[in-house]
Amino acid sequence: MRPLVLVCSLFVPFVCFAQGSWQVLSASSLSWRFEDLFFVNDSVGWAVDGGGQILKTTDAGSSWTQQFYNSNYYFRSVEFFDEQVGFAGTLSSALFRTEDGGATWVDISASLPTVPAGICGMSVADDTTIYLTGIFYSPAYIMRSTDRGTTWTHTSMSTLAFNLVDVHFKNTLEGYLAGTASLTAGQGRPVVLRTTDGGNNWTVAGLGANQGERAWKIQFLNDSVGFASIEELSPDPQYLKTTDGGLSWTLQVVSPSIPTGTVQGVGFLTEEQGWLGGFNDLLFGTSDGGSTWSYQPSVGQSFNRFWRMNDSVMYVGGQQIYRYTDHAISTIIQVPLEPGLQGHVFELIGPNPVVGPASVRLTLVNDTYVEVTVRDLAGRRVATLFQGMGNKGELSVPWDATGSAAGNYLLSLYTYHGYQVIQVVVGE
């Protein structure tokens, strides 16, 4: 994980573009990034990170206070009904609830009909109804509460999806899920699922192109226009777009002439202006509705959830929290750059080119989901070497390249921290 770029000093107050400015806010993640953001109005909001903290702002993000901290929890999602009642989901099965605006948080996972491996997405549908979904590595499920989180129902989504990452409900009937389709429903490709009866029945509304990739985040700009980012390991960043309210979704490709990488977050301010963000300093911006994109690496790092406040203000969580405004910033908050969390060590043991048996050594800095795969140079999965949970410390993964076609490959590690890639050659 690279640290944020130092420009002339140890402070990065804001970055200006033609339409407006990105500002670095006074919140520092205790992990590699803030995973989720949620605002109940123009001033009050919350942010969660993988380091076990929940932060709150009451001044539109200019300052943040820590309400909860426990390093045993990797927080992945946050959602509120109002200024008092809200929820924070984790990748360690726990679901926290507050009834006093975050002053106290209580783990209510014992009240769930089944304890999930993790909670990646949440969506409030009305004053009493909330949906949860996960997990990004399987199994796929959705939970619903119609009494503000007192009781819950659980539905397995395994017939339609291998995994699920995000959920968005427009109301108590119409909702959407993002993840990876099952082999029978969509050949393991990125998928957007749609329901019109509150989640009792779901259909495939949109599919990406490549197997083994995930639809990651969903954003509806208005009743007609929506977006779903695609987390991929391929040369050209992609996303799905709907212009008919979610009935159908078309695949959009970011120009291949600019830097490539793994996208996770999507956020549009208007139908013309928006961003796609992902690992490291990967941030693309468009001002013509996605016809063309520009690379904007100077804003920050590790972007995930975008939060649109209105048609002139956008937030995004990453290594820090960033705020975009399309007007002049009257107060510049200077934030010292924090060193990023040390990443996992990922090594090929043995000669490169690889001929016959070899092994991959991992040194994990924390307990995490681990997926080690071999991919071609287009990012397509060739073989899965390991998939499951890994404990902090060393993990050895065998790889026998015997019988593999000679050529160039990508050895890929996927964890809570994102992707790490080693280019390898398989010899004759």
C-alpha positions as CSV (number, residue, x, y, z in Angstrom):
1,M,0.0,0.0,0.0
2,R,1.6,3.2,-1.1
3,P,1.3,6.3,1.1
4,L,-0.6,9.3,-0.2
5,V,1.5,11.5,-2.5
6,L,3.4,14.2,-0.9
7,V,3.2,17.5,-2.8
8,C,5.5,20.2,-1.5
9,S,4.6,19.6,2.1
10,L,3.1,17.1,4.5
11,F,-0.4,18.5,3.9
12,V,-2.8,18.0,1.1
13,P,-5.7,20.5,1.6
14,F,-7.5,20.2,-1.7
15,V,-7.2,19.4,-5.4
16,C,-8.8,21.6,-8.0
17,F,-10.4,20.6,-11.2
18,A,-12.2,22.6,-13.8
19,Q,-15.7,22.0,-12.3
20,G,-14.8,22.2,-8.6
21,S,-12.5,21.0,-5.9
22,W,-11.8,17.8,-3.9
23,Q,-11.0,18.5,-0.2
24,V,-9.3,16.1,2.2
25,L,-11.3,16.1,5.5
26,S,-10.1,15.6,9.0
27,A,-10.7,11.9,9.3
28,S,-8.0,9.3,9.3
29,S,-8.7,5.6,8.8
30,L,-7.1,3.1,11.2
31,S,-7.0,0.5,8.3
32,W,-6.4,0.9,4.6
33,R,-9.6,2.8,4.0
34,F,-13.1,4.0,5.1
35,E,-15.5,1.4,3.8
36,D,-18.8,3.2,4.0
37,L,-20.4,6.6,4.6
38,F,-24.0,7.6,5.4
39,F,-25.6,11.0,6.0
40,V,-29.1,11.6,7.4
41,N,-29.1,15.3,6.4
42,D,-26.7,17.9,5.1
43,S,-24.8,18.0,8.4
44,V,-25.0,14.7,10.3
45,G,-23.3,11.6,9.0
46,W,-21.2,8.5,10.0
47,A,-18.2,6.7,8.5
48,V,-16.8,3.2,9.3
49,D,-13.4,1.6,8.5
50,G,-11.7,-1.7,8.6
51,G,-9.7,-0.7,11.7
52,G,-12.7,-1.0,14.0
53,Q,-13.9,2.5,14.3
54,I,-17.1,4.4,13.8
55,L,-16.9,8.2,13.3
56,K,-19.6,10.8,13.4
57,T,-19.8,14.3,11.9
58,T,-22.3,17.1,12.7
59,D,-20.8,19.8,10.5
60,A,-21.0,18.2,7.0
61,G,-17.6,16.4,7.4
62,S,-15.4,19.3,8.4
63,S,-14.7,17.5,11.7
64,W,-15.2,14.0,12.9
65,T,-15.4,12.3,16.4
66,Q,-14.8,8.7,17.2
67,Q,-17.9,7.1,18.7
68,F,-16.7,3.5,18.8
69,Y,-13.4,1.6,18.5
70,N,-12.6,-2.1,18.7
71,S,-9.8,-3.4,16.5
72,N,-11.4,-6.9,16.6
73,Y,-14.1,-5.7,14.1
74,Y,-13.7,-4.8,10.5
75,F,-16.6,-2.5,9.8
76,R,-17.9,-2.7,6.3
77,S,-21.3,-0.9,6.2
78,V,-23.3,1.7,8.0
79,E,-26.9,2.9,7.6
80,F,-29.3,5.0,9.7
81,F,-33.1,5.5,9.8
82,D,-32.7,9.0,11.4
83,E,-30.4,10.8,13.7
84,Q,-30.9,8.3,16.5
85,V,-31.3,4.8,15.1
86,G,-28.7,3.2,12.9
87,F,-26.7,0.1,12.2
88,A,-23.0,-0.8,11.5
89,G,-22.2,-4.1,9.8
90,T,-18.9,-6.0,10.0
91,L,-16.9,-8.7,8.2
92,S,-16.7,-10.6,11.5
93,S,-20.4,-11.6,11.7
94,A,-21.3,-8.8,14.2
95,L,-24.2,-6.3,13.6
96,F,-24.2,-3.3,15.8
97,R,-27.2,-1.1,16.5
98,T,-27.5,2.3,18.1
99,E,-30.6,4.1,19.4
100,D,-28.9,7.3,20.7
101,G,-27.2,8.7,17.6
102,G,-24.1,6.5,18.1
103,A,-23.3,7.4,21.7
104,T,-23.6,3.6,22.5
105,W,-23.5,0.7,20.1
106,V,-24.7,-2.9,20.9
107,D,-24.0,-6.1,19.0
108,I,-27.4,-7.5,18.0
109,S,-26.2,-10.4,15.9
110,A,-27.7,-12.9,18.4
111,S,-31.1,-11.7,17.3
112,L,-30.5,-12.6,13.6
113,P,-32.1,-15.8,12.3
114,T,-28.7,-16.9,11.1
115,V,-25.3,-15.4,11.7
116,P,-23.8,-14.2,8.4
117,A,-20.1,-14.3,7.6
118,G,-20.3,-10.6,7.0
119,I,-22.5,-7.7,6.1
120,C,-21.3,-5.8,3.1
121,G,-24.4,-3.6,2.3
122,M,-27.4,-2.0,3.9
123,S,-30.4,-0.1,2.6
124,V,-33.2,1.7,4.5
125,A,-36.4,1.5,2.5
126,D,-38.8,3.5,4.7
127,D,-39.2,4.5,8.4
128,T,-39.3,0.9,9.6
129,T,-37.8,-1.3,6.9
130,I,-34.1,-2.1,6.4
131,Y,-32.3,-4.6,4.2
132,L,-28.8,-6.2,4.7
133,T,-26.8,-8.2,2.2
134,G,-23.4,-10.0,1.8
135,I,-21.0,-11.3,1.5
136,F,-18.5,-10.5,-1.2
137,Y,-17.0,-14.0,-1.2
138,S,-20.1,-16.2,-0.7
139,P,-22.6,-17.3,0.4
140,A,-25.1,-14.8,-1.0
141,Y,-28.1,-13.7,1.2
142,I,-30.4,-10.9,2.1
143,M,-32.0,-10.1,5.4
144,R,-35.0,-7.8,6.1
145,S,-36.4,-6.1,9.2
146,T,-39.7,-4.3,9.1
147,D,-39.6,-3.1,12.8
148,R,-36.4,-1.1,12.8
149,G,-34.1,-4.0,13.5
150,T,-36.0,-5.8,16.3
151,T,-36.7,-8.9,14.3
152,W,-35.3,-10.2,11.0
153,T,-36.0,-12.6,8.2
154,H,-33.2,-14.3,6.1
155,T,-33.3,-15.4,2.5
156,S,-30.6,-17.4,0.7
157,M,-29.8,-15.9,-2.7
158,S,-27.5,-18.8,-3.8
159,T,-29.7,-19.8,-6.8
160,L,-29.1,-16.4,-8.4
161,A,-25.9,-15.2,-6.9
162,F,-22.6,-16.6,-5.8
163,N,-21.9,-13.5,-3.7
164,L,-23.5,-10.1,-3.0
165,V,-21.9,-6.8,-2.1
166,D,-24.4,-4.0,-2.2
167,V,-28.2,-3.4,-1.8
168,H,-30.3,-0.4,-2.7
169,F,-34.1,-0.1,-2.2
170,K,-36.0,2.8,-3.8
171,N,-39.0,2.0,-1.6
172,T,-40.4,-1.1,0.3
173,L,-41.1,-2.9,-3.0
174,E,-38.5,-2.0,-5.6
175,G,-34.9,-3.0,-4.8
176,Y,-31.6,-4.0,-6.3
177,L,-28.6,-6.2,-5.4
178,A,-25.1,-6.2,-6.8
179,G,-22.6,-9.1,-6.8
180,T,-21.6,-12.1,-8.9
181,A,-24.3,-14.2,-10.6
182,S,-24.5,-18.0,-10.0
183,L,-23.4,-20.2,-12.9
184,T,-27.0,-21.0,-13.7
185,A,-28.3,-17.4,-13.5
186,G,-25.4,-15.6,-15.2
187,Q,-22.3,-17.8,-15.8
188,G,-20.5,-16.3,-12.8
189,R,-20.5,-12.7,-14.2
190,P,-21.2,-9.4,-12.5
191,V,-24.9,-9.1,-11.8
192,V,-27.6,-6.6,-10.8
193,L,-30.7,-8.3,-9.4
194,R,-34.1,-6.6,-9.2
195,T,-37.2,-7.1,-7.1
196,T,-40.6,-5.4,-7.3
197,D,-42.2,-7.2,-4.3
198,G,-40.0,-6.3,-1.4
199,G,-37.5,-9.1,-1.9
200,N,-39.7,-12.1,-2.2
201,N,-38.8,-12.7,-5.8
202,W,-35.7,-11.5,-7.8
203,T,-34.8,-11.4,-11.5
204,V,-31.5,-10.7,-13.3
205,A,-31.7,-7.1,-14.6
206,G,-28.1,-6.7,-15.8
207,L,-24.9,-8.6,-16.4
208,G,-21.3,-7.8,-16.9
209,A,-19.0,-9.5,-19.4
210,N,-16.4,-11.4,-17.5
211,Q,-16.6,-14.4,-15.2
212,G,-15.3,-14.1,-11.7
213,E,-15.9,-10.4,-11.4
214,R,-18.4,-8.6,-9.0
215,A,-20.8,-5.8,-9.4
216,W,-19.7,-3.8,-6.4
217,K,-21.6,-0.6,-5.6
218,I,-25.0,0.7,-6.7
219,Q,-26.0,4.3,-7.1
220,F,-29.3,5.7,-8.3
221,L,-29.0,9.3,-9.4
222,N,-32.7,9.7,-9.9
223,D,-35.8,7.5,-10.7
224,S,-34.5,6.7,-14.1
225,V,-30.7,6.8,-14.1
226,G,-28.5,4.4,-12.0
227,F,-25.0,2.9,-12.0
228,A,-23.3,-0.2,-10.7
229,S,-19.6,-0.4,-10.5
230,I,-17.7,-3.6,-11.5
231,E,-14.8,-4.8,-9.4
232,E,-12.6,-6.4,-12.0
233,L,-9.0,-7.3,-12.7
234,S,-8.9,-6.6,-16.4
235,P,-7.4,-3.9,-18.6
236,D,-10.4,-1.7,-19.1
237,P,-12.5,-0.5,-16.1
238,Q,-16.2,-1.1,-16.5
239,Y,-19.5,-0.3,-15.0
240,L,-23.2,-0.9,-15.6
241,K,-25.7,1.8,-16.3
242,T,-29.5,2.0,-16.4
243,T,-31.6,4.8,-18.0
244,D,-35.0,3.1,-17.6
245,G,-35.3,3.0,-13.8
246,G,-33.5,-0.3,-13.4
247,L,-35.4,-2.5,-15.8
248,S,-32.3,-3.0,-18.0
249,W,-28.6,-2.3,-17.6
250,T,-25.9,-1.8,-20.3
251,L,-22.2,-2.4,-19.9
252,Q,-20.0,0.8,-20.1
253,V,-16.2,0.7,-20.7
254,V,-13.8,3.4,-19.6
255,S,-11.4,4.4,-22.3
256,P,-8.4,2.0,-22.4
257,S,-6.0,4.8,-23.3
258,I,-5.8,5.9,-19.6
259,P,-4.3,4.0,-16.6
260,T,-6.1,0.8,-15.7
261,G,-6.8,-0.9,-12.4
262,T,-9.5,-2.3,-10.2
263,V,-12.6,-0.1,-9.8
264,Q,-14.9,-0.5,-6.8
265,G,-16.8,2.8,-6.1
266,V,-19.1,4.8,-8.4
267,G,-20.6,8.2,-7.8
268,F,-22.4,10.6,-10.2
269,L,-23.2,14.2,-9.2
270,T,-25.3,14.8,-12.3
271,E,-26.0,12.8,-15.4
272,E,-22.9,14.4,-16.9
273,Q,-20.4,14.5,-14.0
274,G,-19.3,11.5,-12.1
275,W,-16.4,9.4,-10.9
276,L,-15.2,5.8,-10.7
277,G,-12.7,5.0,-7.9
278,G,-10.7,2.0,-6.7
279,F,-7.5,0.7,-5.4
280,N,-4.4,2.8,-4.8
281,D,-4.8,6.2,-6.5
282,L,-7.3,4.9,-9.1
283,L,-9.8,7.7,-9.7
284,F,-11.5,8.5,-13.1
285,G,-13.7,11.5,-13.7
286,T,-16.2,12.3,-16.5
287,S,-18.0,15.5,-17.4
288,D,-19.9,14.2,-20.4
289,G,-21.9,11.3,-19.0
290,G,-19.2,8.7,-19.4
291,S,-18.3,9.3,-23.1
292,T,-14.8,10.3,-22.0
293,W,-12.9,9.9,-18.7
294,S,-9.8,11.6,-17.2
295,Y,-7.4,10.0,-14.8
296,Q,-7.3,12.0,-11.5
297,P,-4.6,10.4,-9.3
298,S,-3.8,13.4,-7.1
299,V,-7.1,13.3,-5.1
300,G,-6.4,10.4,-2.8
301,Q,-6.3,6.6,-2.5
302,S,-8.4,3.4,-2.0
303,F,-11.8,4.7,-3.0
304,N,-15.0,2.7,-2.1
305,R,-18.3,4.3,-1.2
306,F,-19.4,7.6,-2.9
307,W,-22.1,9.6,-1.2
308,R,-24.0,12.2,-3.2
309,M,-25.3,14.9,-0.9
310,N,-26.9,17.1,-3.6
311,D,-26.1,18.2,-7.2
312,S,-23.0,20.1,-6.0
313,V,-21.5,18.1,-3.1
314,M,-20.1,14.6,-3.2
315,Y,-18.2,12.6,-0.6
316,V,-16.1,9.4,-1.0
317,G,-14.5,7.2,1.6
318,G,-10.9,6.0,1.0
319,Q,-7.7,6.2,2.9
320,Q,-9.3,9.4,4.2
321,I,-12.6,11.0,3.6
322,Y,-12.8,13.3,0.6
323,R,-15.4,16.0,-0.2
324,Y,-16.1,17.5,-3.6
325,T,-17.8,20.9,-4.1
326,D,-18.5,22.7,-7.3
327,H,-18.0,26.1,-5.7
328,A,-15.1,27.8,-3.9
329,I,-14.1,26.4,-0.6
330,S,-14.1,29.1,2.1
331,T,-12.3,27.1,4.7
332,I,-9.4,24.8,4.0
333,I,-8.8,22.1,6.5
334,Q,-5.2,20.9,6.4
335,V,-4.8,17.3,7.3
336,P,-1.5,15.6,8.0
337,L,-1.0,12.5,5.9
338,E,-1.1,9.3,7.9
339,P,1.1,6.4,6.9
340,G,-1.1,3.6,5.3
341,L,-1.5,0.3,7.0
342,Q,1.3,-2.1,6.2
343,G,0.0,-4.5,3.6
344,H,0.2,-8.3,3.3
345,V,3.4,-9.8,1.9
346,F,2.8,-11.8,-1.2
347,E,5.7,-13.8,-2.7
348,L,6.4,-16.5,-5.2
349,I,8.8,-19.0,-3.8
350,G,11.0,-20.5,-6.4
351,P,12.3,-19.5,-9.8
352,N,10.4,-17.3,-12.2
353,P,9.8,-18.6,-14.9
354,V,7.9,-21.4,-13.1
355,V,8.3,-25.0,-14.3
356,G,6.4,-27.6,-12.4
357,P,5.6,-27.4,-8.7
358,A,6.0,-24.0,-6.9
359,S,4.5,-22.3,-3.9
360,V,3.2,-18.9,-2.9
361,R,4.0,-17.5,0.6
362,L,1.7,-15.0,2.3
363,T,2.4,-13.0,5.4
364,L,-0.9,-11.7,6.6
365,V,-1.1,-8.6,8.8
366,N,-4.5,-9.6,10.1
367,D,-7.2,-12.2,9.9
368,T,-8.7,-11.8,6.4
369,Y,-10.5,-13.5,3.5
370,V,-7.9,-14.8,1.1
371,E,-8.2,-15.7,-2.6
372,V,-5.1,-16.7,-4.5
373,T,-5.7,-17.1,-8.3
374,V,-3.8,-17.5,-11.5
375,R,-5.1,-15.2,-14.3
376,D,-4.2,-14.4,-17.9
377,L,-3.0,-10.9,-18.8
378,A,-6.6,-9.9,-19.5
379,G,-7.5,-10.6,-15.9
380,R,-9.5,-13.8,-16.6
381,R,-9.3,-16.5,-14.0
382,V,-7.3,-19.5,-15.0
383,A,-7.0,-21.4,-11.7
384,T,-7.9,-20.9,-8.1
385,L,-5.1,-21.9,-5.7
386,F,-6.7,-21.0,-2.4
387,Q,-10.0,-19.6,-1.3
388,G,-11.1,-19.1,2.3
389,M,-10.2,-17.4,5.6
390,G,-6.6,-16.9,6.5
391,N,-5.3,-16.2,10.0
392,K,-2.7,-13.5,10.8
393,G,0.8,-14.8,10.1
394,E,2.3,-17.0,7.4
395,L,0.3,-19.1,4.9
396,S,1.9,-21.3,2.2
397,V,-0.2,-22.0,-0.9
398,P,1.1,-24.7,-3.3
399,W,0.9,-24.2,-7.1
400,D,1.7,-26.9,-9.6
401,A,2.1,-25.4,-13.0
402,T,2.7,-28.8,-14.6
403,G,0.6,-29.0,-17.7
404,S,-0.1,-25.2,-17.9
405,A,0.5,-23.6,-21.3
406,A,3.7,-21.6,-21.4
407,G,3.4,-17.9,-21.3
408,N,2.8,-14.8,-19.1
409,Y,0.3,-14.9,-16.2
410,L,-0.8,-12.8,-13.3
411,L,-0.6,-14.4,-9.8
412,S,-3.3,-12.5,-7.9
413,L,-3.9,-12.2,-4.1
414,Y,-7.3,-10.8,-3.1
415,T,-8.0,-9.9,0.6
416,Y,-9.9,-7.3,2.6
417,H,-7.1,-4.9,1.5
418,G,-7.9,-5.5,-2.2
419,Y,-5.8,-6.9,-5.0
420,Q,-2.1,-7.5,-5.1
421,V,-0.6,-9.0,-8.3
422,I,2.7,-10.6,-9.3
423,Q,3.5,-11.1,-13.0
424,V,4.9,-14.6,-13.6
425,V,6.0,-16.7,-16.5
426,V,5.3,-20.3,-16.9
427,G,8.1,-22.0,-18.8
428,E,8.2,-24.9,-21.2
